[in-house]
Amino acid sequence: MTNNEERVLDYLRQIEAFVSPTEIGRVVGGGDRHSAWASPICLRLVTRGVLERDYRGWYHICENI
């Protein structure tokens, strides 16, 4: 797992709701980052079964993690 993936997971472990990739990018990646930074990371984590994605494209950590 990459450092950025770990940082995204650390952030999402603190949040109980689904979060937009824009918010993830700003909080985890830094103020100048946004969904273009966070989306590829989150999609990789969805593929691995670590995150789930809702109908809006927002992310949440899976309960079994």
C-alpha positions in Angstrom: 0.0 0.0 0.0 1.3 3.4 -0.9 1.9 6.3 1.6 -1.0 8.3 0.0 -3.3 5.3 0.3 -2.5 4.9 4.0 -3.1 8.6 4.5 -6.5 8.5 2.8 -7.4 5.5 5.0 -6.3 7.2 8.2 -8.5 10.2 7.3 -11.5 8.1 6.4 -11.2 6.0 9.6 -12.1 9.1 11.5 -15.3 9.8 9.5 -18.5 7.9 9.6 -20.1 9.4 6.5 -19.3 9.1 2.8 -16.8 11.8 1.8 -16.3 13.5 -1.6 -13.1 13.0 -3.5 -12.7 16.8 -3.5 -12.7 16.9 0.3 -10.4 14.0 0.6 -8.0 15.7 -1.8 -8.1 19.0 0.1 -7.7 17.5 3.6 -5.3 14.6 2.8 -3.4 15.9 -0.2 -3.3 19.6 0.8 -5.2 22.7 0.0 -4.3 22.8 -3.6 -5.2 19.2 -4.3 -8.7 18.1 -5.2 -10.6 15.2 -6.7 -8.1 14.6 -9.5 -5.6 13.7 -6.9 -7.9 11.7 -4.6 -10.1 9.8 -7.1 -7.4 7.5 -8.5 -6.2 6.6 -5.0 -9.8 5.9 -3.8 -10.7 3.9 -6.9 -7.6 1.6 -6.3 -8.8 1.1 -2.7 -12.4 0.3 -3.9 -10.9 -2.3 -6.3 -9.1 -3.9 -3.3 -12.3 -3.9 -1.3 -11.0 -1.4 1.3 -13.4 1.5 0.4 -16.9 1.5 -0.9 -18.3 4.1 -3.3 -21.8 5.5 -3.4 -24.0 6.6 -6.2 -22.5 10.2 -6.0 -18.9 8.9 -6.3 -18.2 9.6 -2.6 -16.1 7.2 -0.5 -16.3 5.5 2.9 -14.1 2.9 4.5 -15.6 -0.6 4.5 -16.9 -1.7 7.9 -14.8 -4.9 7.9 -11.5 -2.9 7.7 
